[in-house]
């Protein structure tokens, strides 16, 4: 058998993959949590440029909000 079969599985950013939603939130990097919160608060809109370094969101350069009238 290969070493791969015995190695613990990890994501590219060093976190372990999770099965439940609660575990997933606990394993997210704080920058990802902040980005997800930002998206939730925005509701509708576009993010034109998202800078990611080492698998972690670093900066949103331009953000525009759309307002729905219907």
N, C-alpha and C positions, 0 to 999 in steps of 0.2 A: 504494500500500500504506500501511497505517496505521502509526503509531509503535509500536503494541502488538506488531506482528509482529517488530519488530527489537529490542525491549527484552528484557533478560535477565529471566527469570522469578524472582521471589522470593516467599517466604512472607510472611504478615502480620507475623511477628516478626523479619523481616529475614534469615532464613536462606534458603539456596538449596535447592530441592527435590532430593532424592537418589534414585538408582536402587537402590543396593545397601544392605544392612543395615549394613555397616561405615561407609559414607559417612554414613548417617543418624545413627549414633551420634556420629560426629565433628562433625556440624553441630548437634546438639542443645545447647540452652542448659544450663549446669550445673544450673540449678534443675529442668529437666525430667529430667535424668539422675538427680538425687537423688530426685525423685518416682517415677520408674520403679523405682529401686532399692528404695524404700520399699514399693511395691506388690509387688515380687517377694519381699521378706522377709516381708511380711504373709501371703502365701499365699492365705488366705481371709479375707474380712471386708467391711466396708462403709466407705466414706468419705462422710459425710453432707454436709459442706460443704468445698468447695475454693475458695479465693480465688485468682483469676487477675487479674493486672494487666498490661496491655500484652502479652498473649499468653503470659505466663510465670506458672507456679504460684508463689504467694507463701506461702500458709498453708493447712494443713488444720486446721480448728477442732475437729472432733469425729471421732474414729476409734474404731471398735469392732471387735474381732476375734471371729470366729465359730470355734468349735471343732467339727470334724466327728468324730463317733464311729463312722462307718461307712466 
